[in-house]
Amino acid sequence: MANYVKISGFLGACITGVVHFLTDLRKAPALAEEAGYGDLPKLPKPKPTLIPIMKIAPAIGWGPGQKPTPAPGFKVSFFAENLDHPRWVYELPNGDILVAETAGPPWPAGIFSLRWWAMGFVMVRAGAGVKSANRITLLRDADGDGVAEVKVPFLENLYSPFGMALVGDQLYVANADALVRFPYVAGATRIDAPPVKVCDLPSGRNHHWTKSLVANKEGTKLYVGVGSNSNVAEFGMEEEVDRAAILEVDIATGTRRVFAGGLRNPVGMDWNPFTGELWTSVNERDEIGDDLVPDYMTSVKEGAFYGWPYCYYDKIVDERVKPQRPDLVAASLKPDYALGSHTASLGLTFVDDDRFGARFTHGAFIGQHGSWNRNPPSGYRVIFVPFQEGKPSGPPEEILGNFRVDGKALGRPVGVIVDQRGGLLCVDDVGDCIWRVSAA
């Protein structure tokens, strides 16, 4: 077995090395990264590739005294350090912060793909191929100085947990395979009660395993973001049932339905404070060029279809998908705002007050995890997109940058939330920390 692991690792390293070398021989993208942003992004002709583009920023973490760079007028500090691959974050009513220390579940037995096997080595180099702690940790900043002095295990023995939502006295957690709930008492620092299953969630191959979660303000519905099981349905649409979608779960009965579909990998979700609409950030498809297809954020209409896998943006057909569905292409909606190609825009949170200054009163913060498949790389930052009357109203502005330096990833932003004390919390899964950004 040990020899098999060594050989497997050696072959994987060789494959990724060759692909990386071939990627470096290619010409740079025809478009600047900024061309893939806004309500009218530039969309060149697709350039399908037999070998995925790979331009990996090796994950090395932060050295002593190193930090990401905040925009002028902001400052950044550690809110919490020495976490175990933190990914998502949630604030309880008393100000306690919950962070999911998590990674993808084991690959199911009997399912193998040479392509995804090779890509697994890419993810390791990019900092994602780690064993899941399967834990939610509680962080408490009791003295209000912007640093959590309490860090304790809150929920353990979960299954690749991600999204969290408190409704009444019940804390809901979206594991990779099921939505579960636990009783919560205000101020508690640990829950030992066993989970109660609310409903199953699509699992199996779990190419996109994260399950984000938000509740409506009435506390009657939960919304779960479920990513696709593939790039463009190469394993068949039978594996995509209730995937590439936001599911609506009735809290009282546990019944679920597709609220909106055609969203390849909807991750961040938040309620637009001006319109009351649900918004999501979506990771789009790969392997048709450095400048396709832009990730995006969009309002989510009930019953709507947003194109995946049959088309993207304004009904542009993806010829790789067979058979096609012209009826769904015709019915697909155009996303509201592009967030750049391959930026891996994950976290999404709205702000609707002046805590960060007049220029940042209305808009959304987005955590861009960063590309592994664009040459040159894109993302690796936290941006702010201004809104006016509930809609994006201008170009993005970098709020926290320099996560990638000299071709290496010191950190990679994931979840972002605006906390009750006036700061922006940014989860960094390569830095194993949470950064707190506030007005200087």
Salt bridges, closest charged atoms under 4 A:
ASP24 OD1 - LYS55 NZ 2.56
GLU33 OE2 - ARG381 NH2 3.89
ASP96 OD2 - ARG140 NH2 2.72
GLU101 OE1 - ARG135 NE 2.85
ASP141 OD2 - ARG421 NH1 3.57
GLU156 OE1 - ARG190 NH2 2.80
ASP192 OD1 - ARG190 NE 2.76
ASP200 OD1 - LYS197 NZ 2.77
GLU234 OE2 - ARG115 NH1 3.17
GLU239 OE2 - ARG205 NH2 2.78
ASP242 OD2 - ARG256 NH2 2.71
GLU248 OE1 - ARG257 NE 2.70
ASP250 OD2 - LYS221 NZ 2.94
GLU277 OE2 - LYS301 NZ 2.58
GLU284 OE1 - ARG285 NE 2.82
ASP286 OD2 - ARG264 NH2 3.97
ASP286 OD1 - HIS342 ND1 3.24
GLU287 OE1 - ARG115 NH2 2.25
ASP290 OD2 - ARG26 NH2 3.01
ASP291 OD1 - ARG374 NH2 2.96
GLU302 OE2 - ARG257 NH2 2.60
ASP318 OD2 - ARG285 NH1 3.17
ASP318 OD2 - ARG320 NH2 2.76
ASP327 OD2 - ARG325 NH2 2.73
ASP352 OD1 - HIS362 ND1 2.53
ASP353 OD2 - ARG355 NH2 2.75
GLU397 OE2 - ARG359 NH2 2.76
GLU398 OE1 - ARG381 NH1 3.65
ASP419 OD2 - ARG436 NE 3.05
ASP429 OD2 - HIS85 NE2 3.59
ASP429 OD2 - ARG87 NH1 2.72
ASP429 OD2 - HIS369 NE2 2.93
